[in-house]
Amino acid sequence: MSLELVGLALLMGLVTYPSRALPMLAPGIERLPAAALEYLRLVGPAVLAALAAVNIMVVTTEGGTPTFHVGIEWAAVAVCAALTAWRRNLFIGLIGGVLLVAVARALGLAELPL
């Protein structure tokens, strides 16, 4: 582990802490308009989705160059979204996506043809 990563982790914690601690740091936040509360509630999942999207769409080659990637993960995202919308349950969607990737990798079908 590099010492730079420790510094990066601390910086990330300092940057993200206020949004996570907002209800404790700002008394009366429950009096905000419903749209603002909904927005704040969805900031965390949106950031996680953005981080996941980068890991699904971009891979780093052996030379260190980032390249666009199309793999079974794209299908897993679609399966997860469809199951979540159909069953109204994120957990079931996640299980479906993970199972699809696990089975595809076990069968050696992880790369989708372009």
KANOR-V249747 format. One record per residue. PSI is psi in whole degrees, -180 to 180 (NA if undefined). Layout:
BEGIN
PSI
PSI
END
This chain:
BEGIN
138
147
-27
-35
-34
-45
-41
-42
-42
-43
-43
-39
-42
-36
-39
-16
-45
-39
-33
-31
7
-44
-32
-33
-24
89
141
11
-25
-12
-2
157
152
-38
-40
-41
-40
-42
-49
-35
-28
0
-47
-53
-34
-40
-43
-39
-40
-41
-41
-39
-40
-41
-23
-39
-22
130
155
127
176
-29
-5
7
127
135
156
139
131
117
-171
-20
-34
-44
-36
-38
-43
-43
-44
-46
-42
-46
-39
-43
-40
-48
-8
40
109
-36
-43
-40
-44
-42
-43
-44
-43
-42
-41
-47
-42
-45
-43
-42
-36
-32
-1
25
30
-27
129
141
143
NA
END
